[in-house]
Amino acid sequence: MASGKGIIQLTIHPSKPYLAYLPALQLSHSLNKVLCFIPQDEFLDVIYWLRQIIAVILGVIWGVAPLKGFLGIAIFCIINAGVLYVYFSSFQQIDEEEYGGTWELTKEGFMTSFALFLVGLLIFLNMCNKTS
């Protein structure tokens, strides 16, 4: 980034896709129905970040609810995988084989989202259900 006289300019390296620089722009593009994501990395980044957002939201809800144990984890896994599967198969209507198959898209970023879910769950469980 270069700045001069109060103007900020964004310099984009030609070898990197422009969406890699702006996660908010990347996610706003993901809400357009039937987008043609030509580079595989950009679409996988969208899947990754949508999964992280879902994990934070579900972690907070599960912590406030309080939904614990195997049932809570199983429901999280089903919702997390299910929402993303519906997103890329029905909403975006992509050819899964172009991006490595259904399993590759379904598992993209799952473990980091699971860790983020557990952190949110534990924080909100401790905050909301504190016994003094």
Contacts in CASP RR format, 6 or more apart in sequence:
PFRMAT RR
TARGET T0000
AUTHOR 0000-0000-0000
METHOD contacts of the structure
MODEL  1
MASGKGIIQLTIHPSKPYLAYLPALQLSHSLNKVLCFIPQDEFLDVIYWL
RQIIAVILGVIWGVAPLKGFLGIAIFCIINAGVLYVYFSSFQQIDEEEYG
GTWELTKEGFMTSFALFLVGLLIFLNMCNKTS
1 8 0 8 1.000
1 9 0 8 1.000
1 10 0 8 1.000
1 11 0 8 1.000
2 8 0 8 1.000
2 9 0 8 1.000
2 11 0 8 1.000
3 9 0 8 1.000
10 21 0 8 1.000
12 18 0 8 1.000
12 21 0 8 1.000
17 39 0 8 1.000
17 41 0 8 1.000
17 42 0 8 1.000
19 25 0 8 1.000
19 26 0 8 1.000
19 29 0 8 1.000
19 42 0 8 1.000
19 45 0 8 1.000
20 26 0 8 1.000
20 41 0 8 1.000
20 42 0 8 1.000
20 45 0 8 1.000
23 49 0 8 1.000
26 42 0 8 1.000
26 45 0 8 1.000
26 46 0 8 1.000
26 49 0 8 1.000
27 46 0 8 1.000
27 49 0 8 1.000
27 50 0 8 1.000
27 53 0 8 1.000
29 35 0 8 1.000
29 46 0 8 1.000
30 46 0 8 1.000
30 50 0 8 1.000
33 91 0 8 1.000
33 92 0 8 1.000
34 91 0 8 1.000
34 92 0 8 1.000
34 93 0 8 1.000
35 92 0 8 1.000
37 43 0 8 1.000
37 46 0 8 1.000
37 92 0 8 1.000
37 94 0 8 1.000
40 98 0 8 1.000
40 99 0 8 1.000
40 100 0 8 1.000
43 88 0 8 1.000
43 94 0 8 1.000
43 99 0 8 1.000
44 99 0 8 1.000
44 105 0 8 1.000
44 108 0 8 1.000
47 84 0 8 1.000
47 87 0 8 1.000
47 88 0 8 1.000
47 105 0 8 1.000
47 108 0 8 1.000
47 109 0 8 1.000
48 108 0 8 1.000
48 109 0 8 1.000
48 112 0 8 1.000
50 84 0 8 1.000
50 87 0 8 1.000
51 80 0 8 1.000
51 84 0 8 1.000
51 108 0 8 1.000
51 109 0 8 1.000
51 110 0 8 1.000
51 112 0 8 1.000
51 113 0 8 1.000
52 109 0 8 1.000
52 112 0 8 1.000
52 113 0 8 1.000
52 116 0 8 1.000
54 79 0 8 1.000
54 80 0 8 1.000
54 83 0 8 1.000
54 84 0 8 1.000
54 113 0 8 1.000
55 76 0 8 1.000
55 80 0 8 1.000
55 113 0 8 1.000
55 114 0 8 1.000
55 116 0 8 1.000
55 117 0 8 1.000
56 116 0 8 1.000
56 117 0 8 1.000
56 120 0 8 1.000
58 76 0 8 1.000
58 79 0 8 1.000
58 80 0 8 1.000
58 117 0 8 1.000
59 76 0 8 1.000
59 117 0 8 1.000
59 118 0 8 1.000
59 120 0 8 1.000
59 121 0 8 1.000
59 124 0 8 1.000
60 120 0 8 1.000
60 124 0 8 1.000
61 67 0 8 1.000
62 68 0 8 1.000
62 72 0 8 1.000
62 76 0 8 1.000
62 117 0 8 1.000
62 121 0 8 1.000
62 124 0 8 1.000
63 120 0 8 1.000
63 121 0 8 1.000
63 123 0 8 1.000
63 124 0 8 1.000
63 125 0 8 1.000
63 128 0 8 1.000
63 129 0 8 1.000
64 124 0 8 1.000
64 128 0 8 1.000
66 125 0 8 1.000
66 128 0 8 1.000
66 129 0 8 1.000
67 75 0 8 1.000
68 121 0 8 1.000
68 125 0 8 1.000
76 114 0 8 1.000
76 117 0 8 1.000
77 114 0 8 1.000
80 110 0 8 1.000
80 113 0 8 1.000
80 114 0 8 1.000
80 117 0 8 1.000
81 106 0 8 1.000
81 110 0 8 1.000
84 105 0 8 1.000
84 106 0 8 1.000
85 102 0 8 1.000
85 105 0 8 1.000
85 106 0 8 1.000
88 94 0 8 1.000
88 96 0 8 1.000
88 99 0 8 1.000
88 105 0 8 1.000
89 96 0 8 1.000
89 102 0 8 1.000
96 102 0 8 1.000
96 105 0 8 1.000
99 105 0 8 1.000
END
